């Protein structure tokens, strides 16, 4: 398979689940730490992939919940043609180009929606940075990127959802 091949997929839904900001904690000129978290569920019987991103703004990476500056969740629901073909036993193994494309789109959606929500707040200039989706993918799935011995592209292993 071509290294640049991306199986056909489309966006089914973009949904903001929550947005919280605590402007009372804002401190001028203090560095804001931005964290990404994700929850990915695969529904092979309906060809759906639910990639929900959470974005947290904090002053410290070990921030207790009562000191979170911004907390934002957005669901990106994708339909992948013939998702079942990637099922191996109890998990899905997706082509890395597909998972990276879905992450790129999801991060972009999150950036746009979060920028809209932060407008008019003290955090309005704290726009999500442009990030390398491959590095984000490796961070989200640290043990799931597998380099094949025959030098084929990376694949991502994911566990089956409901």
C-alpha positions in Angstrom: 0.0 0.0 0.0 1.2 3.5 -0.9 2.8 5.4 2.1 0.5 8.4 1.3 -2.7 6.4 1.0 -5.5 7.5 3.3 -8.7 5.4 3.3 -11.9 7.2 2.5 -13.4 8.9 5.5 -15.8 11.8 6.1 -16.8 14.0 9.0 -20.2 13.0 10.4 -20.5 15.4 13.3 -18.6 18.1 15.2 -20.0 18.7 18.6 -18.9 20.9 21.5 -19.6 19.0 24.7 -18.4 21.6 27.2 -16.6 24.8 27.7 -15.5 26.3 31.1 -13.3 29.2 31.8 -12.2 30.6 35.1 -11.1 34.2 34.5 -10.7 34.9 38.3 -7.5 32.8 38.2 -5.9 34.8 35.4 -2.5 36.3 36.1 -1.0 38.8 33.7 2.1 37.6 31.8 2.1 34.2 33.4 2.9 31.2 31.1 -0.3 29.2 30.3 0.3 25.4 29.9 -2.0 23.9 27.2 -2.7 20.2 27.4 -4.5 17.9 25.0 -6.3 14.7 26.1 -8.3 12.3 24.0 -10.9 9.6 24.1 -11.3 7.5 21.0 -14.0 4.9 20.4 -14.3 2.7 17.4 -17.7 1.4 16.2 -16.8 -1.2 13.6 -20.4 -2.2 13.0 -21.4 1.3 11.9 -18.0 2.5 10.4 -17.9 5.3 13.0 -14.8 6.6 14.9 -15.5 9.0 17.8 -12.5 11.1 18.5 -13.2 13.4 21.4 -10.5 16.0 22.3 -10.2 17.7 25.7 -8.1 20.9 25.9 -7.0 22.2 29.3 -5.3 25.5 30.0 -3.5 25.6 33.3 -0.5 27.2 35.0 1.0 23.8 36.0 0.9 20.4 34.4 -0.3 18.9 37.7 -3.2 21.3 38.2 -5.9 20.3 40.6 -9.4 20.6 39.1 -10.2 23.8 41.0 -7.4 25.7 39.4 -8.1 24.9 35.7 -8.2 28.1 33.6 -10.0 26.6 30.6 -11.6 23.2 30.0 -13.0 22.4 26.6 -14.3 19.2 25.0 -15.2 18.6 21.3 -16.4 15.5 19.6 -15.3 14.7 16.1 -17.3 11.8 14.7 -15.9 10.3 11.5 -17.2 7.7 9.1 -14.5 5.4 7.7 -15.3 3.3 4.7 -15.3 -0.4 5.6 -13.9 0.2 9.1 -14.2 -3.5 9.8 -11.3 -4.3 7.5 -9.0 -2.9 10.2 -10.3 -5.1 13.0 -7.8 -7.6 14.3 -9.2 -9.8 17.1 -10.4 -7.3 19.8 -8.7 -4.2 18.4 -8.6 -2.1 15.3 -5.3 -1.4 13.5 -5.7 1.7 11.4 -3.2 3.1 8.7 -1.2 5.8 10.4 -2.1 8.2 7.6 -5.8 7.8 8.5 -5.3 8.4 12.2 -3.1 11.4 11.6 -5.6 12.9 9.1 -8.4 12.5 11.7 -6.2 14.0 14.4 -5.3 16.9 12.2 -9.0 17.7 11.4 -10.0 17.2 15.1 -7.3 19.6 16.3 -8.2 22.1 13.7 -11.9 21.9 14.7 -10.9 22.3 18.4 -8.8 25.3 17.6 -11.6 27.1 15.7 -14.3 26.4 18.3 -12.1 27.2 21.3 -11.0 30.5 19.7 -14.6 31.4 19.2 -15.4 30.6 22.8 -12.4 32.4 24.2 -13.3 35.7 22.4 -13.9 38.4 24.9 -12.2 36.6 27.8 -8.8 37.2 29.3 -7.6 34.1 27.5 -8.6 35.3 24.0 -5.0 35.6 22.8 -4.2 32.1 24.0 -4.9 30.3 20.7 -4.1 26.7 20.4 -0.7 26.4 18.7 -0.2 24.6 15.4 1.2 21.2 16.4 2.6 18.2 14.6 -0.2 15.6 14.4 2.3 12.7 14.2 3.8 13.8 17.5 0.3 14.2 19.0 -0.7 10.8 17.7 2.4 9.2 19.3 1.6 11.0 22.6 -2.0 9.8 22.5 -1.1 6.3 21.6 2.4 5.8 22.9 2.5 2.0 22.6 0.3 1.8 19.5 2.6 3.1 16.7 4.3 0.0 15.4 7.1 0.1 12.7 6.9 -3.0 10.6 10.2 -4.9 9.9 9.6 -4.6 6.1 9.6 -0.8 6.3 5.9 -0.3 5.6 4.2 2.8 7.1 3.4 2.9 10.8 0.1 1.6 11.9 -1.9 2.6 15.0 -3.4 -0.1 17.2 -6.6 0.8 18.9 -9.0 -1.1 21.1 -12.5 -1.8 20.1 -15.3 0.4 21.5 -18.8 -0.6 22.4 
